[in-house]
Amino acid sequence: MEKFVEQALLYDFYGELLTTRQQQVYESVVLEDYSLSEVAEDLGISRQGVHDMIKRCNKTLEEYEDKLHLVEKFLNIRRQVQEIRKLAGEYQAEDIAAISNEILEEL
């Protein structure tokens, strides 16, 4: 999986477990693509401090995933529903296709 997509998924699932400051820095650097220097200047900390915080956040988010496997389960369910939708389309089972579409939208 692409690194950015992986980071975004981990943050979607576990980001609320980070401190407010960590969320702010992580969102700025990883999700909004601000440079370390820009974030450091805005927050009045060093560039190295921002870098270290991003590394700690990534490690923390990965540890949550290692313990809870929520992203793994989400991706597995999404894959299975896509397969159901494909099979339903082949058999023209419109009700099954509609239900699988609803599930995918909720995920």
SEMARSE-446002 format. One record per residue (C-alpha): x, y, z. Coordinates in Angstrom, 2 decimals, always signed. Last residue first. Layout:
<nodes>
- c1,c2,c3
- X,Y,Z
...
</nodes>
This chain:
<nodes>
- c1,c2,c3
- -16.92,+2.31,+5.05
- -20.52,+3.55,+4.92
- -20.37,+3.95,+1.15
- -19.03,+0.42,+0.78
- -21.87,-0.99,+2.87
- -24.48,+0.84,+0.81
- -22.92,-0.40,-2.43
- -22.96,-3.97,-1.11
- -26.65,-3.63,-0.32
- -27.45,-2.28,-3.79
- -25.45,-5.04,-5.50
- -27.22,-7.69,-3.49
- -30.59,-6.22,-4.40
- -29.65,-5.95,-8.08
- -28.69,-9.60,-8.47
- -27.65,-9.46,-12.11
- -25.67,-12.68,-11.78
- -22.43,-11.09,-12.98
- -23.26,-7.90,-11.14
- -23.80,-9.80,-7.91
- -20.39,-11.43,-8.30
- -18.69,-8.06,-8.70
- -20.63,-6.55,-5.81
- -19.73,-9.50,-3.59
- -16.06,-9.08,-4.58
- -16.22,-5.39,-3.71
- -17.80,-6.35,-0.39
- -14.93,-8.76,+0.31
- -12.28,-6.15,-0.51
- -13.97,-3.55,+1.70
- -14.21,-6.06,+4.54
- -10.51,-6.88,+4.22
- -9.50,-3.22,+4.07
- -11.54,-2.45,+7.20
- -10.15,-5.47,+9.05
- -6.57,-4.43,+8.28
- -7.33,-0.85,+9.28
- -8.83,-2.01,+12.58
- -5.95,-4.37,+13.44
- -6.17,-3.54,+17.18
- -2.70,-4.24,+18.57
- -0.51,-3.78,+15.51
- -2.79,-0.93,+14.38
- -2.29,+0.91,+17.66
- +1.47,+0.36,+17.36
- +1.41,+1.76,+13.81
- -0.34,+4.91,+15.05
- +2.23,+5.35,+17.83
- +5.17,+4.85,+15.46
- +3.75,+7.31,+12.97
- +3.13,+9.83,+15.76
- +6.65,+9.40,+17.11
- +8.14,+9.94,+13.64
- +5.96,+13.00,+13.08
- +6.98,+14.39,+16.50
- +10.67,+13.86,+15.72
- +10.38,+15.77,+12.44
- +8.50,+18.62,+14.10
- +11.16,+18.85,+16.81
- +13.92,+18.74,+14.18
- +12.33,+21.73,+12.45
- +12.51,+23.53,+15.76
- +9.50,+24.91,+17.62
- +7.58,+28.18,+17.39
- +4.37,+26.59,+16.16
- +4.10,+28.48,+12.86
- +7.86,+28.38,+12.29
- +8.09,+24.65,+12.94
- +5.11,+24.00,+10.68
- +6.67,+25.94,+7.81
- +10.08,+24.35,+8.34
- +8.67,+20.82,+8.38
- +7.03,+21.55,+5.05
- +3.27,+21.63,+4.70
- +1.76,+18.66,+2.85
- -1.82,+19.01,+4.17
- -2.16,+15.38,+5.26
- +1.35,+14.53,+6.41
- +2.84,+17.81,+7.59
- -0.15,+19.85,+8.71
- -2.28,+16.92,+9.84
- +0.58,+15.45,+11.85
- +1.42,+18.77,+13.52
- -2.16,+19.52,+14.56
- -2.87,+15.95,+15.62
- +0.28,+15.87,+17.72
- -0.73,+19.13,+19.40
- -4.23,+17.82,+20.13
- -2.78,+14.64,+21.62
- -3.07,+11.44,+19.62
- -5.93,+8.98,+20.22
- -8.18,+10.89,+17.83
- -5.78,+9.97,+15.04
- -6.45,+6.25,+15.40
- -8.75,+5.25,+12.54
- -8.42,+8.18,+10.17
- -4.73,+8.59,+11.10
- -3.98,+4.98,+10.23
- -5.87,+5.36,+6.98
- -4.00,+8.56,+6.07
- -0.63,+7.01,+6.90
- -1.39,+3.96,+4.76
- -2.58,+6.12,+1.88
- +0.59,+8.22,+2.13
- +2.83,+5.13,+2.23
- +1.25,+3.47,-0.81
- +0.00,+0.00,+0.00
</nodes>
